[in-house]
Amino acid sequence: MTRIVEKTNPRLTNLILALKNKSRENEAKIWREIASRLETPGRNYAEVNLSKINRYAQDGETIIVPGKVLGSGVLEQSVKIAALNFSESATCKIRDAKGQCMTIEQLLQDNPKGSGVRILR
């Protein structure tokens, strides 16, 4: 018999619901994709280093990480990064590069259509 495990973090359950609702309202498949990734167990969440963001992001781009951003590496572009969590060193390095750290909730409010957002995992 398989156990169905519900998320116990209220922020996470509210975020998943909000993502699904915005996806339906705006026909934005990106929010549905992020919601489905956040519904998986926490051990499967993305952990993305700044070096990877630096490699794949263009200057001024918006990146979303369905997990945690870690501070390993150097960030040379000014990018907006939305994630579930940031390490302290990642936050400092992003701000030093004139970038912006934001929660997924903030990005959802700022860009309900999800246009011009790239998912990194």
Residue pairs with C-beta under 8 A, 6 or more apart in sequence:
5 41
6 13
7 13
7 16
7 39
12 38
12 84
15 38
15 104
15 105
16 35
16 38
16 39
18 105
18 108
19 31
19 32
19 34
19 35
19 38
19 104
19 108
20 31
20 32
20 35
22 28
22 31
22 108
22 112
22 114
23 29
23 30
23 31
23 32
23 35
25 112
26 112
26 113
26 114
28 112
28 113
28 114
28 115
29 114
30 64
30 114
30 117
30 119
31 108
31 114
33 119
34 64
34 66
34 104
34 119
37 45
37 46
37 66
37 121
38 45
38 66
38 84
45 66
45 67
45 68
45 84
46 65
46 66
46 67
46 68
46 120
46 121
47 67
47 68
47 70
48 65
48 67
48 68
48 69
48 70
48 83
48 120
48 121
49 69
49 70
49 71
49 72
49 73
50 69
50 70
50 71
50 72
50 73
50 74
50 75
50 90
50 93
50 94
51 72
51 73
51 74
52 73
52 120
53 63
53 69
53 73
53 75
53 79
53 81
53 120
54 73
54 74
54 75
54 76
54 77
56 118
56 120
57 63
57 77
57 79
57 118
57 120
58 77
58 79
59 77
59 78
59 79
60 77
60 78
60 79
61 77
61 79
61 80
61 116
61 118
62 79
62 80
62 81
62 82
62 107
62 111
62 116
62 117
62 118
63 79
63 80
63 81
63 82
63 117
63 118
63 119
63 120
64 81
64 82
64 83
64 104
64 107
64 117
64 118
64 119
64 120
65 81
65 82
65 83
65 84
65 119
65 120
65 121
66 83
66 84
66 104
66 119
66 121
67 83
67 84
67 85
67 121
68 83
68 84
68 85
68 86
68 87
69 81
69 83
69 85
69 86
69 87
69 90
69 94
69 101
70 87
70 89
70 90
71 87
71 88
71 89
71 90
71 91
71 92
71 93
74 93
75 93
75 94
75 96
75 97
75 99
76 97
77 97
77 99
78 97
78 98
78 99
79 94
79 97
79 99
79 100
80 99
80 100
80 102
80 107
81 94
81 99
81 100
81 101
81 102
82 102
82 103
82 104
82 106
82 107
82 117
83 101
83 103
83 104
84 103
84 104
86 94
86 101
90 101
91 101
94 100
94 101
95 101
102 110
107 117
111 117
